[in-house]
């Protein structure tokens, strides 16, 4: 009611962001207080740091590369690779995450060995 008349769509965005921030803070507090759950830990902060770093690199590259479909696809692939590399670098994965990621690799290895033996 206060920000929209004076700032328009920017005021609506700021008030929405503020509301979500307050609600998220309340949810984190209630989770910690009533359920003894810590929804944000060091691993989550490492993942957030990796995402911010990869986004900043992407923004820099976007400013020096001309925008077209090919550059969009290449920058998207680069972002994903940089993001996962930075998560590994910042130790954002725990042993359960790594175990889940190994399942498809083991399946591929098993299938390739199976096809090699049955030729």
C-alpha distances in whole Angstrom, upper triangle without the diagonal:
4,6,6,7,9,11,11,12,13,9,9,12,12,9,12,14,13,13,16,18,17,18,21,22,22,24,27,27,28,30,32,32,33,35,36,35,34,32,32,36,38,38,35,34,37,36,32,34,37,34,32,36,36,33,34,37,36,34,37,39,36,36,40,41,40,38,40,40,43,41,38,41,43,40,38,42,42,38,40,43,42,39,42,44,42,41,45,45,42,44,41,43,45,48,46,45,48,50,47,48,51,52,51,54,56,56,57,60,61,61,62,65,66,66,68,71,71,72
4,6,7,7,9,10,12,12,8,9,12,11,9,12,14,13,14,17,18,17,19,22,22,23,25,27,27,29,31,33,33,34,36,37,36,35,33,32,35,37,38,35,34,37,35,32,34,36,33,31,35,36,32,33,36,35,33,35,38,36,35,39,40,40,38,40,41,43,41,39,41,43,39,38,42,42,38,40,43,41,39,42,44,41,41,44,44,42,43,41,43,45,48,47,45,48,50,48,48,52,53,52,54,57,57,58,60,62,62,63,66,67,67,69,72,72,73
4,6,6,6,7,9,8,5,7,9,8,7,10,12,11,13,16,17,17,19,21,22,23,25,27,27,29,31,32,33,34,36,37,35,34,31,31,34,35,36,32,31,34,33,29,31,33,30,28,32,32,29,29,33,32,29,32,34,32,31,35,36,36,34,36,37,40,38,35,38,39,36,35,39,38,35,37,40,38,36,39,41,38,38,42,42,39,41,38,41,43,46,45,43,46,48,46,46,50,50,50,52,55,55,55,58,60,59,61,64,64,65,67,69,70,70
4,6,5,5,7,7,5,5,9,9,8,11,13,13,14,17,18,19,20,22,24,24,26,28,29,30,32,34,35,36,37,38,37,35,33,32,36,37,37,34,33,36,34,31,32,34,31,29,32,33,29,30,33,32,29,32,34,32,31,35,36,35,33,35,36,39,37,34,37,38,35,34,38,38,35,36,40,38,36,39,41,39,39,42,43,40,42,39,42,44,47,46,43,46,49,46,46,50,50,50,52,55,54,55,57,59,59,60,63,64,64,66,69,69,70
4,6,6,9,10,8,9,12,13,12,14,17,17,18,20,22,22,24,26,27,28,30,32,33,34,36,37,38,39,41,42,40,39,36,36,39,41,41,37,36,39,38,34,36,38,34,33,36,36,33,33,36,35,32,35,37,34,33,37,38,37,35,37,38,41,39,37,39,41,38,37,41,41,38,40,43,41,39,43,45,42,42,46,46,44,46,43,45,48,51,50,47,50,52,50,50,54,54,53,55,58,58,58,61,63,62,64,67,67,67,69,72,72,73
4,6,9,9,7,10,13,12,12,15,17,17,18,21,22,22,24,26,27,28,30,32,33,34,36,38,38,40,41,42,40,39,36,36,39,40,40,37,36,38,37,33,34,36,33,31,34,35,31,31,35,33,30,33,35,33,32,35,36,36,34,36,38,41,38,36,39,41,37,37,41,40,37,39,42,40,39,42,44,41,41,45,45,43,45,42,45,47,51,50,47,50,52,50,50,53,54,54,55,58,58,58,61,63,63,64,67,68,68,70,72,73,73
4,6,6,5,8,10,9,11,13,14,15,17,19,20,21,23,24,25,27,29,30,31,33,35,36,37,39,40,40,39,37,34,33,36,37,38,34,33,35,34,30,31,33,30,28,31,31,28,28,31,30,27,29,31,29,28,32,33,32,30,33,34,37,35,32,35,37,34,33,37,36,33,35,39,37,35,38,40,38,38,42,41,39,42,39,42,44,48,47,44,47,49,47,46,50,51,50,52,55,55,55,58,60,59,60,63,64,64,66,69,69,70
4,5,5,7,9,10,11,13,14,16,17,19,20,21,23,25,26,27,29,31,32,33,35,37,38,39,40,41,39,37,34,34,37,38,38,34,33,36,34,31,32,33,30,28,31,32,28,28,31,30,27,30,32,29,28,32,32,32,29,31,32,35,34,31,34,36,33,32,36,36,33,35,38,37,35,38,40,38,38,42,42,40,42,39,42,44,47,46,44,46,49,46,46,49,50,49,51,54,54,54,57,58,58,59,62,63,63,65,67,68,68
4,5,5,6,9,10,11,12,14,15,17,18,20,21,22,24,26,27,29,30,32,33,35,36,37,38,39,36,35,32,31,34,35,35,32,31,33,31,28,29,30,27,25,29,28,25,25,28,27,24,27,29,26,26,29,30,29,26,28,29,32,30,28,30,32,29,29,32,33,30,31,35,33,32,35,37,35,35,39,39,37,39,36,38,41,44,43,40,43,45,43,42,46,46,45,47,50,50,50,53,55,54,55,58,59,59,61,64,64,64
4,5,5,6,9,10,10,12,14,15,16,18,20,21,22,24,26,27,29,30,31,33,34,36,37,37,35,33,30,29,32,33,33,29,28,30,29,25,27,28,25,23,26,26,23,23,26,25,22,25,27,24,24,28,28,28,26,28,29,32,30,27,30,31,28,28,31,31,28,30,33,32,30,33,35,33,33,37,37,35,37,34,37,39,43,42,39,41,44,42,41,45,46,45,46,49,49,49,52,54,54,55,58,59,59,61,63,64,64
4,5,5,6,8,10,10,12,14,15,16,18,20,21,23,24,26,27,29,30,32,33,34,35,36,34,32,30,29,32,33,34,30,29,31,30,26,28,30,27,25,28,29,25,25,29,28,25,28,30,28,27,31,32,32,30,32,33,35,33,30,33,35,31,31,34,34,31,32,36,34,32,35,37,35,35,38,38,36,38,35,38,40,43,42,40,43,45,43,42,46,47,46,48,51,51,51,54,56,56,57,60,61,61,63,65,66,67
4,6,5,6,9,10,11,12,14,15,16,18,20,21,22,24,26,27,28,30,31,32,33,34,32,31,28,28,31,33,33,29,28,31,29,26,28,29,26,25,28,28,25,26,29,28,25,28,30,28,28,32,32,32,29,31,32,34,33,30,32,34,31,30,33,33,30,31,35,33,31,34,36,34,34,38,38,36,37,34,36,39,42,41,38,41,43,41,41,44,45,44,46,49,49,49,52,54,54,55,58,58,59,61,63,64,64
4,6,5,6,9,10,11,12,14,15,16,18,20,21,22,24,26,27,29,30,31,32,33,30,29,26,25,28,29,29,26,25,27,26,22,24,26,22,21,24,24,21,22,25,24,22,25,27,24,25,29,29,29,26,28,29,31,29,26,29,30,27,26,30,30,26,28,31,30,27,30,33,30,30,34,34,32,34,31,33,35,39,37,35,38,40,38,37,41,42,41,43,46,46,46,49,51,50,52,55,55,55,57,60,60,61
4,5,5,6,9,10,10,12,14,15,16,18,20,21,23,24,26,27,28,30,31,31,29,27,25,24,27,28,29,25,24,27,25,22,23,25,22,21,24,25,21,22,26,25,22,25,28,26,26,30,30,31,29,31,31,34,31,29,31,32,29,28,31,31,27,29,32,30,28,31,33,30,30,34,34,31,33,30,33,35,39,38,35,38,41,38,38,42,43,42,44,47,47,47,50,52,52,53,56,57,57,59,62,62,63
4,5,5,6,9,10,11,12,14,15,17,18,20,21,23,24,26,27,28,29,30,28,27,24,24,27,29,30,26,25,28,27,23,25,27,25,23,27,27,24,25,29,28,26,29,31,29,29,33,34,34,32,34,34,36,34,31,34,35,32,30,34,34,30,31,34,33,30,33,35,33,32,36,36,33,35,32,34,36,39,38,36,39,41,39,39,43,44,43,45,48,48,49,51,53,53,55,57,58,59,61,63,63,65
4,5,5,6,9,10,11,12,14,15,16,18,20,21,22,24,26,27,27,28,26,25,22,22,26,27,28,24,24,26,25,21,24,26,23,22,25,26,23,24,28,26,25,28,30,28,29,32,33,33,30,32,32,34,32,29,31,33,30,28,31,31,28,29,32,31,28,30,33,31,30,33,34,31,33,30,32,34,37,35,33,36,38,36,36,40,40,40,42,45,45,45,48,50,50,51,54,55,55,57,60,60,61
4,5,5,6,9,10,10,12,14,15,16,18,20,21,23,24,25,26,27,25,23,20,19,23,24,24,21,20,23,21,18,20,22,19,18,22,23,20,21,24,23,22,25,27,26,26,30,31,31,29,31,31,33,31,28,29,31,28,26,29,29,25,26,29,28,25,27,30,27,26,30,31,28,29,26,29,31,34,33,31,34,36,34,34,38,38,38,40,43,43,44,46,48,48,49,52,53,54,55,58,58,60
4,5,5,6,9,10,11,12,14,15,17,18,20,21,22,24,25,26,24,22,20,19,23,24,25,22,21,24,23,20,22,24,22,20,24,25,22,23,27,26,25,28,30,29,29,33,34,34,32,34,34,36,34,31,33,34,31,29,32,32,28,29,32,30,27,30,32,29,28,32,32,29,31,28,30,32,35,34,32,35,38,36,36,40,41,41,43,45,46,46,49,50,51,52,55,56,56,58,61,61,62
4,5,5,6,9,10,11,12,14,15,16,18,20,21,22,23,24,23,22,19,19,23,25,26,22,22,25,24,21,24,26,23,22,26,27,24,26,29,28,27,30,33,31,32,35,36,36,34,36,36,38,36,32,34,36,32,31,33,33,30,30,33,32,29,31,33,31,29,33,34,31,32,29,31,32,35,34,32,36,37,35,36,40,40,40,42,45,45,46,49,50,50,52,54,55,56,58,60,61,62
4,6,5,6,9,10,10,12,14,15,16,18,20,21,21,22,20,19,16,16,20,22,23,19,19,22,21,18,21,23,20,20,23,24,22,24,27,26,25,28,30,29,30,34,34,35,32,34,33,35,33,30,31,33,30,28,30,30,27,27,30,29,25,27,30,28,26,30,30,28,28,25,27,29,32,30,28,32,34,32,32,36,36,37,39,41,41,42,45,46,47,48,51,51,52,54,56,57,58
4,6,5,6,9,10,11,12,14,15,17,18,20,21,21,19,17,15,14,18,20,21,17,17,20,19,16,19,21,19,18,22,23,21,22,26,25,24,27,30,29,30,33,34,35,33,35,34,36,34,31,32,33,30,28,30,30,26,27,29,28,25,27,29,26,25,28,29,26,27,24,26,27,31,30,28,31,33,32,32,36,37,37,39,41,42,43,45,47,47,49,51,52,53,55,57,58,59
4,5,5,6,9,10,11,12,14,15,16,18,19,20,19,17,16,16,19,21,23,19,19,23,22,19,22,24,22,22,25,27,25,26,29,29,28,31,33,32,33,37,38,39,36,38,38,40,37,34,36,37,34,32,34,34,30,30,33,31,28,30,32,29,28,31,32,28,29,26,28,29,33,31,30,33,35,34,35,38,39,40,41,44,44,45,48,49,50,51,54,55,56,58,59,60,62
4,5,5,6,9,10,10,12,14,15,16,17,18,17,16,14,15,19,21,22,19,19,23,22,19,22,25,23,22,26,27,25,27,30,30,29,32,34,33,34,38,38,39,37,38,38,39,38,34,35,37,34,31,34,34,30,30,33,31,28,29,32,29,27,31,32,29,29,26,27,28,31,30,29,32,34,32,33,36,37,38,40,42,42,43,46,47,48,50,52,52,54,56,57,58,60
4,5,5,6,9,10,10,12,14,15,16,16,14,13,11,11,15,18,18,15,16,19,18,16,19,21,19,19,23,24,23,24,28,27,27,30,32,31,33,36,36,37,35,37,36,37,35,32,33,34,31,29,31,31,27,27,29,28,24,26,28,26,24,27,28,25,25,22,24,25,28,26,25,28,30,29,30,33,34,34,36,38,39,40,43,44,45,46,49,49,51,53,54,55,57
4,5,5,6,9,10,11,12,14,15,15,14,12,11,11,14,17,19,16,16,19,19,17,19,22,21,20,24,25,24,26,29,29,28,31,34,33,34,37,38,40,37,39,39,40,38,35,36,36,33,31,33,33,29,29,31,30,26,28,30,27,25,28,29,25,25,22,24,25,28,27,26,30,32,30,31,35,36,37,38,40,41,43,45,46,47,49,51,52,53,55,57,58,59
4,5,5,6,9,10,10,12,13,14,13,13,12,13,17,20,21,18,19,22,22,20,23,25,24,24,27,29,28,29,32,32,32,35,37,36,38,41,41,43,40,42,41,43,41,38,38,39,36,34,36,36,32,32,34,33,29,30,33,30,28,31,32,28,28,25,27,27,30,29,28,32,33,32,33,36,37,38,40,42,43,44,46,47,48,50,52,53,54,56,58,59,61
4,5,5,6,9,10,10,11,12,11,11,9,11,15,18,19,16,17,21,20,19,22,24,23,23,27,28,27,29,32,31,31,34,36,36,37,40,41,42,40,41,40,41,39,36,37,38,35,32,34,34,30,30,32,31,27,28,31,28,26,29,30,27,26,23,24,24,27,26,25,29,30,28,30,33,34,35,37,39,39,41,43,44,45,47,49,49,51,53,55,55,57
4,6,5,6,9,10,10,10,9,8,7,8,11,15,16,13,14,18,18,16,19,22,21,21,25,26,25,27,30,30,30,33,35,35,36,39,40,41,39,41,40,41,39,36,36,37,34,32,33,33,29,28,31,29,26,26,29,26,23,26,27,24,23,20,22,22,25,23,23,26,28,27,28,32,32,34,36,37,38,40,42,43,44,46,48,48,50,52,53,54,56
4,6,5,6,8,10,10,9,9,9,11,14,17,19,16,17,21,21,20,22,25,24,24,27,29,28,30,33,33,33,36,38,38,39,42,43,45,43,44,43,44,42,39,40,40,37,35,37,36,33,32,34,33,29,30,32,29,27,29,30,26,26,23,25,24,27,26,26,30,31,30,32,35,36,37,39,40,41,43,45,46,47,49,51,52,53,55,57,58,60
4,5,5,6,7,9,9,10,10,13,16,19,21,18,20,23,23,22,25,27,26,27,30,31,31,33,35,36,36,39,40,40,42,45,45,47,44,46,45,46,44,41,41,42,39,37,38,38,34,33,36,35,31,31,34,31,28,31,32,29,28,25,26,25,28,26,27,30,31,30,32,35,35,37,39,40,41,43,45,46,47,49,51,51,53,55,56,57,60
4,6,6,5,6,5,7,7,10,13,17,18,16,18,21,21,20,23,25,24,25,28,30,29,31,34,34,35,37,39,39,41,44,44,45,43,44,43,44,42,39,39,40,37,35,36,36,32,31,33,32,28,29,31,29,26,28,29,26,25,22,23,22,24,23,23,27,27,26,29,32,32,34,36,37,38,40,41,42,44,46,47,48,50,52,53,54,56
4,6,6,5,5,6,8,10,12,15,17,16,17,20,21,20,23,25,25,26,28,30,30,32,34,35,35,38,40,40,41,44,45,47,45,46,45,46,44,41,41,41,38,36,37,37,33,32,34,33,29,29,31,29,26,28,29,25,24,22,23,22,24,23,23,27,28,27,29,32,33,35,37,38,39,41,42,43,45,47,48,49,51,53,54,55,57
4,6,6,8,9,11,13,15,19,21,19,20,24,24,24,26,29,28,29,32,33,33,35,38,38,38,41,43,43,45,47,48,50,48,49,48,49,47,44,44,45,42,40,41,40,37,36,37,36,33,33,35,32,29,32,32,29,28,25,26,25,27,26,27,30,31,31,33,36,36,38,40,41,42,44,46,47,48,50,51,52,54,56,57,58,61
4,6,8,11,12,15,17,21,22,21,23,26,26,25,28,30,30,31,34,35,35,37,40,40,40,43,45,45,46,49,50,51,49,50,49,50,48,45,45,46,43,40,41,42,38,37,39,38,34,34,36,34,31,33,34,31,30,27,27,26,28,26,27,31,31,30,33,36,36,38,40,41,41,44,45,46,47,50,51,51,54,56,56,58,60
4,5,9,10,14,15,19,20,19,21,24,24,24,27,29,28,30,32,34,34,36,38,38,39,42,43,43,45,48,48,50,48,49,47,48,46,43,43,44,41,38,39,39,36,34,36,35,32,31,34,32,28,30,32,29,27,24,24,23,24,23,24,27,28,27,30,32,32,34,37,37,38,40,42,42,44,46,47,48,50,52,53,54,56
4,7,9,12,13,17,18,17,19,22,22,23,25,27,27,28,31,32,33,35,37,37,38,41,42,43,45,47,48,49,47,49,47,48,46,43,43,43,41,38,39,39,35,34,35,34,31,30,32,30,27,28,30,26,25,22,23,21,23,22,23,26,26,26,29,31,32,34,36,36,38,40,41,42,44,46,47,48,50,52,52,54,56
4,6,9,10,14,15,14,16,19,19,19,22,24,24,25,28,29,29,31,33,34,35,37,39,39,41,44,44,46,44,45,44,44,42,39,39,39,37,34,35,35,32,30,31,31,27,26,29,27,23,25,27,23,22,19,19,18,20,19,19,23,23,23,25,28,28,31,33,33,34,37,38,39,41,43,44,45,47,48,49,51,53
4,6,7,10,12,11,13,15,16,16,18,20,21,22,24,26,26,28,30,31,32,34,36,36,38,41,41,43,41,43,41,42,40,37,37,37,34,32,33,32,29,28,29,28,24,24,26,24,20,22,24,20,19,16,17,16,19,18,18,22,23,23,24,27,28,30,32,33,34,36,37,38,40,42,43,44,46,48,49,51,53
4,7,10,11,9,11,14,13,13,16,18,18,19,22,23,23,25,28,28,29,32,33,33,35,38,38,40,38,39,38,38,37,34,33,34,31,29,29,29,26,24,26,25,22,22,24,22,18,21,22,19,18,15,16,15,18,17,17,20,22,21,22,25,26,28,30,31,32,34,36,37,38,40,42,43,44,46,47,49,51
4,7,8,6,7,11,11,11,13,15,15,16,19,20,21,23,25,26,26,29,30,31,33,35,36,38,36,38,37,37,35,32,32,32,29,27,28,27,24,23,24,23,19,20,21,19,16,19,19,16,15,13,14,14,18,17,17,20,22,21,22,25,27,28,29,31,33,34,35,37,39,40,42,43,45,46,48,49,51
4,6,5,7,9,10,11,13,15,16,17,19,20,21,23,25,26,27,29,31,32,33,36,36,39,37,39,38,38,35,33,33,32,30,28,28,27,24,23,24,22,19,19,20,18,15,17,17,14,13,10,12,12,15,16,15,18,20,20,21,24,26,27,28,30,32,33,34,36,38,39,40,42,44,45,46,48,50
4,5,5,6,9,10,10,12,14,15,16,18,20,21,23,24,26,27,29,30,32,34,34,37,36,38,37,36,34,32,32,31,28,27,27,25,23,22,22,20,17,17,18,15,12,14,14,10,10,8,11,11,15,16,15,17,20,20,21,23,25,27,27,29,31,32,33,35,37,38,39,41,43,44,45,47,49
4,5,5,6,9,10,11,12,14,15,17,18,20,21,23,24,26,27,28,31,32,33,35,34,35,34,34,32,30,29,28,26,24,24,23,20,19,19,18,14,14,15,13,9,11,12,9,7,5,7,8,12,12,11,13,16,17,17,19,22,23,24,25,28,29,30,31,33,34,36,38,39,40,42,44,45
4,5,5,6,9,10,11,12,14,15,16,18,20,21,22,24,26,27,29,31,31,33,32,33,32,32,30,28,27,27,24,22,23,22,19,17,19,17,14,14,15,13,10,13,14,11,10,7,9,11,14,14,13,15,18,18,18,21,23,24,25,27,29,30,31,33,34,35,37,39,40,41,43,45,46
4,5,5,6,9,10,10,12,14,15,16,18,20,21,23,24,25,27,29,30,32,31,33,32,32,30,28,28,27,24,23,23,22,19,18,19,17,14,15,16,12,10,13,13,10,10,8,11,13,17,17,16,18,21,21,21,24,26,27,27,29,31,32,33,35,37,38,39,41,43,44,46,47,49
4,5,5,6,9,10,10,12,14,15,17,18,20,21,23,24,26,28,28,31,30,32,31,31,28,26,26,25,22,21,21,19,17,16,16,14,11,12,12,9,7,10,9,6,7,5,9,11,15,16,14,15,19,19,18,21,24,25,25,27,29,30,31,33,34,35,37,39,40,41,43,45,46
4,5,5,6,9,10,11,12,14,15,16,18,20,21,22,24,26,27,29,28,29,28,28,25,23,23,22,20,18,18,17,14,13,14,12,9,9,11,8,6,9,10,8,8,5,8,11,15,15,13,14,18,17,16,19,22,22,23,25,27,27,29,31,32,33,35,37,38,39,41,43,44
4,5,5,6,9,10,10,12,14,15,16,18,20,21,23,25,25,28,26,28,28,28,25,23,23,23,20,18,19,18,14,14,15,13,10,12,13,10,9,13,13,10,12,9,12,15,18,19,16,18,21,20,20,23,25,25,26,29,30,30,32,34,35,36,38,40,41,42,44,46,47
4,5,5,6,9,10,11,12,14,15,17,18,20,21,23,24,27,26,28,28,28,25,23,23,22,19,18,19,17,14,14,15,12,10,12,12,9,8,12,11,8,11,9,13,16,19,20,18,19,23,22,21,24,26,27,27,30,31,31,33,35,37,37,39,41,42,43,45,47,48
4,6,5,6,8,10,11,12,14,15,17,18,20,22,22,25,24,26,25,25,22,20,20,19,16,15,16,14,11,11,11,9,6,8,9,5,6,9,9,7,10,8,11,15,18,19,16,17,20,20,18,21,24,24,24,27,28,28,29,32,33,33,36,38,38,39,42,43,44
4,5,5,6,9,10,10,12,14,15,16,18,20,21,23,22,23,23,23,20,18,18,18,14,13,14,13,9,10,11,9,6,9,11,8,8,12,12,11,13,11,13,17,20,20,17,18,22,21,19,22,24,24,24,28,29,29,30,33,34,34,36,38,39,40,42,44,45
4,6,5,6,9,10,10,12,14,15,17,19,20,22,21,24,24,24,21,19,20,19,15,15,16,14,11,13,14,11,9,12,13,10,11,14,14,12,15,13,16,20,23,24,20,22,25,24,23,26,28,28,28,31,33,32,34,37,37,37,40,42,42,43,46,47,48
4,5,5,6,9,10,11,12,14,16,17,18,21,21,23,24,23,20,18,19,18,14,15,15,13,10,12,12,9,8,11,11,8,10,13,12,11,14,13,16,20,23,24,21,22,25,25,23,25,28,28,27,31,32,31,33,36,37,36,39,41,41,42,45,46,47
4,6,5,6,9,10,11,12,14,16,16,19,18,20,20,19,16,15,16,14,11,11,12,9,6,8,9,6,6,9,9,8,10,13,12,12,15,14,16,20,23,23,20,21,24,23,21,24,26,25,25,28,30,29,30,33,34,34,36,38,38,39,42,44,44
4,5,5,6,9,10,10,12,15,15,17,16,19,19,19,16,14,15,14,11,11,13,11,7,10,12,9,8,12,13,11,13,16,16,15,18,16,19,23,26,26,22,23,27,25,23,26,28,27,28,31,32,31,33,36,36,36,39,41,41,42,45,46,46
4,5,5,6,9,10,11,13,14,17,17,20,20,20,17,16,17,16,12,13,15,12,10,13,14,11,11,15,15,12,15,18,16,16,19,18,21,25,28,28,25,26,29,28,26,29,32,30,30,34,35,34,36,39,39,39,42,44,44,44,47,49,49
4,5,5,6,9,10,11,12,15,16,18,19,18,15,14,16,14,10,12,13,10,8,12,12,9,10,14,13,11,14,17,15,16,19,19,21,25,28,28,25,25,29,28,25,28,30,29,29,32,34,32,34,37,37,37,39,42,41,42,45,46,46
4,5,5,6,9,10,10,13,13,15,15,15,11,11,12,11,7,9,11,8,6,10,11,9,10,14,14,13,16,18,18,18,21,20,22,26,29,29,25,26,29,28,25,28,30,28,28,32,33,31,33,36,36,36,39,41,40,41,44,45,45
4,5,5,6,9,10,12,12,15,16,16,13,12,14,13,10,11,14,12,10,14,15,13,13,17,17,16,18,21,20,20,23,22,25,28,31,32,28,29,32,31,28,31,33,32,32,35,36,35,37,40,40,39,42,44,44,45,48,49,49
4,5,5,7,9,12,13,16,18,17,13,14,16,14,11,13,15,13,12,15,16,13,15,18,18,17,20,22,20,21,24,24,26,30,33,33,30,30,34,33,30,33,35,33,33,37,38,36,38,41,41,40,43,45,45,45,49,50,50
4,5,5,6,9,10,13,15,14,10,11,13,11,8,11,13,10,10,14,14,12,14,18,17,17,20,22,21,22,25,24,26,30,33,33,30,30,33,32,29,31,34,32,31,35,36,34,36,39,39,38,41,43,42,43,46,47,47
4,6,5,7,7,11,13,12,9,9,12,11,8,11,13,11,11,15,16,15,16,19,19,19,22,24,23,24,27,26,28,32,34,34,31,31,34,33,30,33,35,33,33,36,37,35,37,40,40,39,42,44,43,44,47,48,48
4,6,8,9,13,15,15,12,12,15,14,12,14,17,15,14,18,19,17,19,22,22,21,24,26,25,26,29,28,31,34,37,37,34,34,38,36,33,36,38,36,36,40,40,39,41,44,43,43,46,48,47,47,51,52,51
4,7,9,13,15,15,11,13,16,14,12,15,17,15,15,19,19,18,20,23,22,22,25,27,26,27,30,30,32,35,38,39,35,35,38,37,34,36,39,36,36,40,40,38,40,43,43,42,45,47,46,46,50,51,50
4,6,9,12,11,7,10,12,11,9,13,15,13,14,18,18,17,19,22,22,22,25,27,26,28,30,30,31,35,38,38,34,34,37,36,33,35,37,35,34,38,38,36,38,41,40,39,43,45,43,44,48,48,47
4,7,10,10,7,9,12,12,11,14,16,15,16,20,21,20,22,25,25,25,28,30,29,31,33,32,34,38,40,40,36,36,39,38,35,37,39,36,36,40,40,38,40,43,42,41,44,46,44,45,49,49,48
4,7,8,6,7,10,11,10,12,15,15,15,18,20,20,21,24,25,25,27,29,29,30,33,31,33,37,39,38,35,35,38,36,33,36,37,34,35,38,38,36,39,41,40,40,43,45,43,44,48,48,47
4,6,5,6,9,10,10,12,14,15,16,18,20,21,22,24,25,26,28,30,31,32,34,32,34,37,39,39,35,35,38,35,33,35,36,33,33,37,37,34,37,40,38,38,41,43,41,42,46,46,45
4,6,5,6,9,10,11,12,14,15,17,19,20,21,23,24,25,27,29,30,31,33,31,32,35,37,36,33,33,35,33,30,32,33,30,31,34,34,31,34,37,35,35,38,39,38,39,42,42,42
4,5,5,6,8,10,11,12,14,16,17,18,20,22,22,24,26,27,28,30,32,30,31,34,36,36,32,32,34,32,29,31,32,29,29,33,32,30,32,35,33,32,36,37,36,37,40,40,39
4,5,5,6,8,10,10,12,14,15,16,18,20,20,22,24,25,26,27,29,28,29,33,35,35,31,31,33,31,28,31,32,29,29,33,33,30,33,36,35,34,37,39,37,38,42,42,41
4,6,5,6,9,10,10,12,14,15,16,18,20,21,22,24,25,26,28,26,27,31,33,32,29,29,32,29,27,29,30,28,28,32,31,29,32,35,34,33,37,38,37,38,42,42,41
4,6,5,6,9,10,11,12,14,15,17,18,20,21,23,24,26,27,26,26,30,31,30,27,27,29,27,24,26,27,24,25,28,28,26,29,31,30,29,33,34,33,34,38,38,37
4,5,5,6,9,10,11,12,14,16,16,18,20,21,22,24,26,24,25,29,30,30,26,26,29,27,24,26,27,24,24,28,28,26,28,31,30,29,32,34,33,34,37,38,37
4,5,5,6,9,10,10,12,14,15,16,18,20,20,22,24,22,24,27,29,29,25,25,28,26,23,26,28,25,25,29,29,27,30,33,32,31,35,36,35,36,40,40,40
4,5,5,6,9,10,10,13,14,15,17,19,20,21,22,21,21,25,27,27,23,23,26,24,21,24,25,22,23,27,27,25,28,30,30,29,33,34,33,35,38,39,38
4,5,5,6,9,10,11,12,14,15,17,18,20,21,20,20,24,25,25,21,21,24,22,19,21,22,20,20,24,24,22,24,27,26,26,29,31,30,31,35,35,35
4,6,5,6,8,10,10,12,14,15,16,18,20,19,20,23,25,25,22,21,24,23,20,22,24,22,21,25,26,24,26,29,29,28,31,33,32,33,36,37,37
4,6,5,6,9,10,10,12,14,15,16,18,16,18,21,24,24,20,20,23,22,19,22,24,22,22,26,26,25,27,30,30,29,32,34,34,35,38,39,39
4,5,5,6,8,10,11,12,14,15,16,15,15,19,21,21,17,17,20,18,15,18,20,18,18,22,23,21,24,26,26,26,29,31,31,32,35,36,36
4,5,5,6,9,10,11,12,14,15,15,15,19,20,20,17,16,19,18,15,17,19,18,17,21,22,20,22,25,25,25,28,30,30,30,33,35,35
4,6,5,6,9,10,10,12,14,13,15,18,21,21,18,17,21,20,17,19,22,21,20,24,25,24,25,28,29,28,31,33,33,34,37,38,38
4,5,5,6,9,10,10,12,11,12,16,18,19,15,15,19,18,15,18,21,20,20,23,24,23,25,28,29,29,31,33,33,34,37,39,39
4,5,5,6,9,10,10,9,10,13,15,16,12,12,15,15,12,14,17,16,16,19,21,20,22,25,25,25,28,30,30,31,34,35,36
4,5,5,6,9,10,10,11,14,16,17,14,13,17,17,14,16,19,18,17,20,22,21,22,26,27,26,28,31,31,32,34,36,37
4,5,5,6,8,8,10,14,17,18,15,15,18,18,16,18,21,21,20,23,25,25,26,29,30,30,32,34,35,35,38,40,40
4,5,5,6,5,7,10,13,14,11,12,15,15,13,16,19,19,19,21,24,23,24,27,29,29,31,33,34,34,37,39,40
4,6,5,6,7,10,12,14,11,10,14,15,12,14,18,18,17,19,22,22,22,25,27,27,28,31,32,32,34,37,38
4,5,8,10,12,15,17,14,14,17,18,16,18,21,22,20,23,26,25,25,28,30,30,31,34,35,35,37,40,40
4,6,9,11,14,16,14,14,18,19,17,19,22,23,22,25,27,27,28,31,32,32,34,36,37,38,40,42,43
4,6,8,10,13,11,11,14,16,15,16,20,21,20,22,25,25,26,28,30,30,32,34,35,36,38,40,41
4,7,10,11,9,10,14,14,13,16,19,20,20,22,24,25,26,28,30,30,32,34,35,36,38,40,41
4,7,8,6,7,10,11,10,12,15,17,17,18,21,22,22,25,26,27,29,31,32,33,35,37,38
4,6,5,6,9,10,11,13,15,17,17,19,21,22,23,25,27,28,29,31,33,33,35,37,39
4,5,5,6,9,10,11,13,16,16,16,19,20,20,22,24,26,26,28,30,31,32,34,36
4,5,5,6,9,10,11,14,15,15,17,20,20,21,23,25,26,27,29,30,32,33,36
4,5,5,6,9,10,12,13,15,16,18,19,21,22,24,25,27,28,30,31,33,35
4,5,5,6,9,11,11,12,15,16,16,18,20,21,22,24,26,27,29,31,32
4,5,5,7,10,10,10,13,15,15,16,19,20,21,22,24,26,27,29,31
4,5,6,8,10,10,12,14,15,16,18,20,21,22,24,25,27,28,30
4,6,7,7,9,11,12,13,15,17,18,19,21,22,24,25,27,29
4,6,5,6,9,10,10,12,14,15,16,18,20,21,22,24,26
4,5,5,6,9,10,10,12,14,15,16,18,20,21,23,25
4,5,5,6,9,10,10,12,14,15,16,18,20,21,23
4,5,5,6,9,10,11,12,14,15,17,18,20,22
4,5,5,6,9,10,11,12,14,15,16,18,20
4,5,5,6,9,10,10,12,14,15,17,19
4,5,5,6,9,10,11,12,14,15,17
4,6,5,6,9,10,11,12,14,16
4,6,5,6,9,10,11,12,15
4,5,5,6,9,10,11,13
4,5,5,6,9,10,11
4,6,5,6,9,10
4,5,5,6,9
4,5,5,6
4,6,6
4,6
4
